[in-house]
Amino acid sequence: MAQITIRQLPDEVHRALKTQARAQGKSAEALARSLLRRGLFPADRLRPGDLLQSIWKDANLDGVSFERDHSDIDAASFE
């Protein structure tokens, strides 16, 4: 996993982080990871699979079939 250093973090932010972490029984580092994760990846974000599902949800594909290609695959050559 990657590591980062956050420089010039205001003292009040550091104090609040430590206070909240202590109240939750976590380390400040664990709380910071959790806050970053939730901030960057909110639970209600649109995910690629959800987007694809929304595009095709009203499509009527009953009776539609796709023929599968069973031909041999040529191996890649790196020479």
Secondary structure, DSSP 8 states (H G I E B T S, - for coil): -------S--HHHHHHHHHHHHHHT--HHHHHHHHHHHHHS-TT---HHHHHHHHHTT---TT----------------
